[in-house]
Amino acid sequence: MSAFLPTVITTPRRGNPLVVLQSSAAQSSLPILRQILARSSDKSKARCYNILFSFLYLPSSILDDSSSQNIEVHDWLGRIPGYHESTLDTRNEILSAVKQAPVESINVVIDSVDTLLSNVGTTKETYRLLYDLLSIIKSRPNPSRLILHGTQPSKLIPLLTQTAFSPSIAHVIVHPTSLLAYVATEYLTPPPPASPAAKFWSVFLPISERGYDTEQVTFGARGEGSGDASEMVVEIILRGNDGSSKKRTVERVLEGWSSTEGPCPLTKLARLKGSRPSAMSPEAAPDPTKNVSFNLSLTSSQQESRANVPLPYAHEGRALENQPTPGAIFYDPDSADDIDDDDPDEDLDI
């Protein structure tokens, strides 16, 4: 199976107009967003124009020197409704900026849909704004994308990932590596192919979708304290058309990302090495006879002698004269058994 994350990070393609990046308190997806903008501005690859609407994060925390050369930044961190002198018309300004963008492929990035919601005021108006924005992007002659970033819990992300908003979507959910190590160790369920996919997802999804459980694993007494910016586990839900049959498909995969290698297999993540459960690595299982005060192990001669001990079963080791039918019961009468053909109730006066 081909990796999905490199496809998300590369420049826009026809049929993939929407990317939703989902962060949490335990893990941020901003490193992936930073790499998307840097890759789309790389001169050695197919470039596209980037429009960043910054509502929550400083543009300098998302952009690097390479990506800042081909990007239009709208820094609206200080434009807070009720605290800004000018009248804000967020809807018209966003739509106008996208309509006036160059004809080439573009990435339209909103760094926080939740902050946008608080600025607009209502979920209905914010949803309509994003829907109209996506419609403009779909109508452009060159492939373009709308990239939305949000943090769970969120009112908008469950709405934006529905087919009513966009039939095709790349939903990227990031998790700390400690969560995957916890599931592999405590539930003996490492990710596929080390364990069956159905079994893994039935264990992993309920835990990952409960933010409290993830935060306990990360920030608890044995947690690492925060999501690692250099490594993360990426859950990707890709919904779209099958290229051959035009049939709509949904795929869910788990991949890795590191600051040194970018998208990579989970086995490349340093924090996940050595987290396999003993059920998957029998040679690494602890020896229960190691730290006891007496010897529980057997020598080769003792093992051979034990194997030659005859088992005390009635017909073990000798053939029967008359081979019984399968399932026959052999019974040896006891000395106290009274077995005869007399009527057992003959002594009763009935």
NORNOR-V740304 format. One line per field, one symbol per residue. phi: phi as a letter, one per 40 degrees, with the letter a starting at -180 (. if undefined). psi: psi as a letter, one per 20 degrees, with the letter a starting at -180 (. if undefined). A space follows every 50 residues. Layout:
BEGIN
phi = ???
psi = ???
END
This chain:
BEGIN
phi = .ccccdcccccdbcgbcbbbcbbaccabcddcccccccccbcccbccacb bbbcbbbcdccbbbcccccbabbbcbcccbdgbbccccbddccccccccc cdcccbbbbbcacccdcccchbcccccccccccccccccccbdabbbbba bccaccdccccccccacbabcbbbbcccccccccccbfbccdccbdcccc cccccdccccdcccccccbccbcchaccccaacbcbbbbiccdccgccbb bbbbbbabccbgcacccccccccgccccccbcccccccccbbcbcbcbcc ccccccccccccbdbcgbcccbcccdgcbbbbcccccbbaccccbccccb
psi = pqqhghhhhrrqqpimippoporrhhpqjhhghhhghhhijphiroqrpp opoohhqphhihqahghiilqopnokhinppijpgqppmgghgghghhhj qrhrqqoopoiohhhgghgggqhghgghghghghhghhiqhqprqooppr pqqqhhghhijqhhgphpqooopqqqhhghhgghghjlnrqqjhqqgggg hhggghghiohggghghgjahjrihrppihqqpoppoopaqphgijppqp qprprqpqhhibprqhiiphiipjjqrhhimhhjqqoijglqirpirqrh hhhgghhippplqgkpiqqqgoprqpjqpppoqqhipnorjrpikhipn.
END
